[in-house]
Amino acid sequence: MYIGTQGNPNEEEDLIRLTQLGINNIGANPKEPMKEWTVDLLTSYIERCAKVGVRMEMMHIIGSGNALRNEETGAIFLKPSDERERQLDLVCDVIRTASQAGIRGLNYNITILGHLRTSRKTGRGGASLSSFDYDELLDKGTDREPEETRFSEFQDGPADADEMWERINYWLQRVVPVAEEYKVQLACHPADPGIGVGETYRGVDRVMGMSEGFKKLIDLYDSPYNGINFCVGCMSEQLENPGEDVYDIIRYFGERKKIFNIHYRNIKGGLRKFVEVFPDEGDVDMLKALRTLKDVGYPYMIQPDHVPLISGPEPHKVAIAYTFGYIHAMLQAVEA
């Protein structure tokens, strides 16, 4: 395993800066819409990275935002429609194109209500922390509205666990055979956060927020190309005691060779109430997490994920650089 990163460095100097920080592997997307992705276009991005010593090995095809806000892939996990079919065809085309360009894998999210967070909290030294408090979320009123009015913004209607699994299975049956044929890994990221098995928010079951959902995902279509973008933070958020239990989840999926990418993030708290913190100060022993990954033979990138907002210029870049240094040190400790 090795350090990597995610994002879309737009200038050569951004890529050079990564190499100066010891980062030579990346998951990144072209700035052009997916429907314009061609082998030549992807190859041009790969070559631009390679010119300064960076390998572009993954891309992201379905984001974590509210489904209705994504015109290219937002219908894929909604109810059946002609638009869903068109978007699935587009994804299959992207898999073929990515393979021909030399991309190892494609990350994606299964969430139709998007990334859920509540009011930010204050961390060490005044850093601003992303947080989630389920009671606070409900106090905003959205989950207490009559069911027929909950979807004033979201027009797809409620979707319980059975409905969500029907949609997910349809997705797997459409895209995994193409991924197998073209040897491209499909890595599913957790819905962030999970709120419990069988629990719904705004009438939607977030089945991919819990480890039980991922066990079902890999069983529904058993393929070496159907796996996980394993976010240590997300997998910790859905546990009552993440500092004790997340390592067993790493081991479960790692032993089955289903982990294709790692997001390396720590939290304080657990199921339904947590804050995102720097990797050195959370409830999860991040060195133990990496040692567990080594034990199961995980061979791919370890990437920074969400970081606290800090003071000063370039707050995100500085916080990410700090996390790069932390990951370098942890990898050295694991390999020592």
Order of alpha helices (4+ residues) and beta strands (2+ residues): beta-beta-alpha-beta-alpha-beta-alpha-beta-beta-beta-alpha-alpha-beta-beta-beta-alpha-beta-alpha-alpha-beta-beta-beta-alpha-beta-alpha
